[in-house]
Amino acid sequence: MNETPHLPSTGPSARRDFRLLLSGAVAAQAGSQVTLVALPLVAVVELDATPFQVGLLTAAETAAFLLVGLPAGAWLDRMRKLPVLVRADVLRCLAVGSIPVAAALDLLSLLQLYLVALVTGVATVFFDVAHQSFLPVLLPRDRLVAGNGAIETVRSSAQIAGPGLGGGLVQLLGAPLAIVADAFGFLVSAALLARIRAEERLPAREPGRSLRAEVAEGLRFVLGHPLLRVIAATTAASNLFSAVLMAVQTVFWVRVLDLSPAAIGALLSVSAVGGLVGALCAGRLAARIGQARLIWLAPLVTGPFALLWPLADGGAGAVLFAIGGVAVLFGAVVYNVAQVSFRQSLCPPRLLGRMNATMRFLVWGTLPLGALLGGAVAEQAGPRAALWLCAAGFLLVPVPLVFSPLRGMRDLPSAPPEDGGADDGPDAGPGADDDPAATADPTADRTPAAGVRPAADGDPVAGAGAGRDAADAGRAR
């Protein structure tokens, strides 16, 4: 399907529908980055939550990947993806919008925060899996890296500007009212996505195929492929320790480093610079050293910087936390760009939903476990001890990759395209999207670790705060 036959060859941005998808990501990410600062502060400051209660909130945000992660892919392979994206955004708008309403009526409680986290988590599962499976409908396969890079650049830019704005809004209005920005962002995103006109075929169903059989097919595809298997194991480990960070970082910043909301927003913004630089450099790095090498080198080189988090102390010590965040988030985004683009190009279109959902289930399913672990360790031994556990984990994350077949490869194999993806039209030739400068996934699976919650794709994104964005993290996808 060639949507823009009269446009010159200028890359993914020449396609109207991709521009709408990208604009929706801008709106949703801008609001989400405000809530990245505001939501944990509602629990810690407004409701005086304990470290374990904060860990439980983080677990509730990501529990949906365990509860509905596998069947979500099979369901989505039976339906058009665009209506799912729009409805998920509307549901998230309503759920998040209930927080400032309850606060204004003096009815806000931890129970409501847990329920909102669960509802938005379920909506995010469907949104992220549908999003990753919908992009190949809009772009030809040889433009997926550039398309993912453009979306990741948007996400990384929002992570730089959004937390600083969020910290200022929290300081000015209070944490509950600042969350209004997130609800508005989801609403704008839904309106933009509803304008996409791409012709999306309803997937054909094989008569007599049960949901269980379709889920099993997705599992067999992922677990039966040696490269996907090791990527899943590595990303799952990364997200486990990223969730430990996500669960304790706000408690550490407020009760150990004594940071104000504005300072927390600034710390998150500085850390997010690493994600933006990673998004801009990933394509060039892949071209220079090889996509396969990039997958194992990125976490190997940047993981040790996680040791700076538990070393941070009051005053200028917060700078150490930010430096660690910049480095680890850079590595997470570069890793996500390489491995998510590989997955999208390898998988037959009819299995994209199940493949992405299976990967999400395997790699994001560790998030609630890590959040509970981090909260429990912080409750018993203090948040700094939990950060030491997180840092030690990041040193171990690249081990499966280093001893895998990827170590001897430069580039990754791909599968021949099946009918059903975006066609290579005139704008599929060499163009701006050939510039590897823009590269990364909007909803990566590996959660970047410092100062960023998981984004929404398969790889959670950096640990600090990336938790609820999926479409990503910088999350490892």
C-alpha positions, -999 to +999 in steps of 0.1 A: +000+000+000+016+032-011-001+061+006+019+090-008+025+083-045+030+119-054+055+128-027+092+128-032+113+102-016+119+119+018+115+090+043+088+080+067+078+116+075+066+120+039+037+097+047+007+115+061-004+086+083+030+082+098+031+119+106-002+115+125+012+085+144+042+105+153+021+135+164+001+112+186+032+100+202+043+136+209+010+144+227+009+112+247+046+113+257+044+150+268+016+142+293+031+110+304+064+126+313+046+150+336+029+120+354+063+103+356+072+129+382+037+135+396+023+100+402+049+086+426+050+119+444+012+116+450+019+083+467+051+094+486+042+130+496+004+133+495-005+098+508+028+091+528+032+057+512+059+033+525+086+019+502+068-014+498+035+005+490+053+024+463+068-009+450+032-023+449+021+007+429+048+001+404+039-036+403+003-027+396+013-005+366+030-035+350+010-065+362-011-065+331+018-078+311+016-110+331-022-111+333-032-104+297+001-102+278-001-135+259-037-136+249-035-099+239-014-107+209-037-135+197-067-112+200-050-084+182-040-107+153-077-112+148-086-075+145-076-042+130-050-024+151-060+012+147-093+011+165-075-006+194-050+022+196-077+049+197-098+031+224-068+024+246-059+061+246-095+071+255-095+045+284-062+058+297-074+094+295-105+085+317-085+065+342-057+090+347-082+119+347-099+104+377-069+112+400-072+150+400-110+147+403-107+125+434-081+148+448-103+179+443-131+160+462-107+149+489-114+113+481-080+102+468-065+070+482-038+045+475-065+020+465-076+043+437-040+047+426-036+009+424-068+006+404-058+034+380-024+017+376-041-016+368-065-002+342-039+019+325-016-011+325-041-033+307-048-005+281-011+000+276-006-037+269-031-036+241-018-002+229+018-012+228+013-045+211-010-030+185+014+000+180+044-022+172+022-044+149+006-014+132+038+004+122+047-022+095+013-014+079+023+022+075+059+017+064+078-008+042+102-031+060+133-013+049+120+019+066+112+004+100+145+013+116+141+049+105+104+050+115+112+035+149+140+060+152+117+090+146+093+078+172+121+071+197+135+106+191+101+120+199+099+100+231+135+109+241+128+146+235+097+144+257+118+127+284+141+157+284+114+185+284+085+167+302+099+159+336+113+195+341+079+208+332+062+182+354+084+191+384+075+227+380+038+220+377+040+198+408+057+225+427+032+251+415-001+231+415+005+200+435+010+165+422-026+155+417-035+185+395-004+182+374-017+148+362-043+167+342-016+171+315-014+134+311-051+129+306-052+157+280-022+141+262-040+108+258-071+126+245-051+145+219-033+113+209-066+095+204-079+123+182-048+123+160-048+085+156-085+085+146-075+106+115-052+079+101-067+066+068-044+037+061-062+007+046-057-020+072-068-054+062-088-075+087-065-105+093-078-137+078-086-164+104-081-201+099-113-220+105-113-240+138-082-222+152-086-217+190-072-188+209-050-213+228-035-226+195-028-191+183-011-182+215+010-213+214+021-205+178+034-171+190+053-188+218+068-214+195+080-187+171+098-167+198+112-196+219+121-216+188+143-189+174+178-189+190+183-152+186+149-141+198+153-165+227+185-149+240+171-114+233+141-122+254+162-136+283+184-105+283+156-080+281+137-098+308+167-096+332+172-059+323+135-051+331+136-070+363+164-048+377+149-017+360+117-023+380+137-025+412+150+010+404+115+023+394+101+011+427+126+028+449+139+059+431+113+084+442+116+073+478+154+076+475+152+111+460+126+124+485+137+108+517+174+102+512+186+129+488+159+154+501+151+166+465+122+190+457+097+181+430+114+206+407+148+191+413+134+156+407+120+168+374+154+183+364+172+151+373+149+131+351+152+156+323+190+155+324+190+116+325+168+116+294+195+133+274+211+098+271+180+084+254+178+112+229+215+108+220+210+071+217+181+076+193+201+099+171+232+077+171+217+042+169+214+040+132+249+052+125+263+029+151+244-001+135+257+008+101+293+012+114+297-017+137+268-040+128+233-044+142+241-078+158+272-064+176+252-034+188+227-056+206+254-070+229+278-041+230+253-015+242+244-031+276+280-044+281+295-009+278+268+012+296+256-012+323+285-005+348+273+031+350+244+018+371+269+017+400+266+055+403+230+053+415+237+039+450+268+061+453+247+092+450+244+113+482+229+146+492+236+179+474+259+175+444+257+137+448+225+138+428+247+146+398+261+110+400+225+097+398+220+117+366+253+106+350+244+070+356+210+077+341+224+093+310+247+064+302+223+035+310+195+051+291+217+057+261+226+020+260+189+010+265+177+030+236+205+018+213+197-018+223+160-013+217+165+002+183+186-027+171+166-056+185+130-043+180+137-034+143+152-069+140+121-085+154+098-065+132+117-074+100+121-111+110+085-118+118+058-127+092+030-101+092+003-126+103+023-133+135+034-098+144+008-093+171+015-127+187+053-122+184+052-088+200+028-099+227+049-130+235+080-109+238+062-084+259+049-112+282+084-126+286+103-094+290+077-072+307+064-100+329+094-095+351+085-059+359+059-065+386+083-090+402+112-066+402+090-038+416+078-060+445+115-071+451+127-035+451+099-024+475+106-053+499+144-047+499+139-010+505+114-016+533+138-040+551+172-026+543+166+009+529+164+023+494+201+025+489+205-013+494+178-018+468+198+004+444+229-017+450+209-048+441+198-030+409+233-020+399+247-055+405+219-068+382+228-045+354+263-058+354+249-093+347+224-083+321+247-087+290+261-121+300+236-142+279+243-120+248+281-122+251+279-160+251+253-162+223+256-166+185+253-128+183+289-125+195+301-139+161+278-120+139+279-085+124+244-082+109+211-099+116+191-121+093+156-111+081+126-130+068+112-123+033+081-100+035+047-115+033+017-098+016+001-073+040+027-048+049+033-013+035+044-013-001+076+002-014+064+031-034+083+060-047+091+072-013+106+039-004+138+047-022+169+064-007+158+094+013+160+112+046+150+081+064+182+064+052+199+087+076+205+063+105+205+093+128+170+087+138+167+053+151+148+037+180+116+022+190+086+041+204+077+013+226+109-006+233+111-036+254+141-031+275+134-005+302+160+021+303+172+024+337+177+057+352+150+082+357+127+068+331+098+045+334+094+017+310+080+029+278+056+008+263+070-019+239+087-047+247+117-035+263+110-014+293+129+016+290+153+029+316+146+022+351+139+055+366+104+063+358+099+047+325+075+023+339+042+034+325+050+047+290+055+018+271+055+025+240+086+019+256+109+026+279+135+035+262+120+006+281+135-025+268+108-037+245 
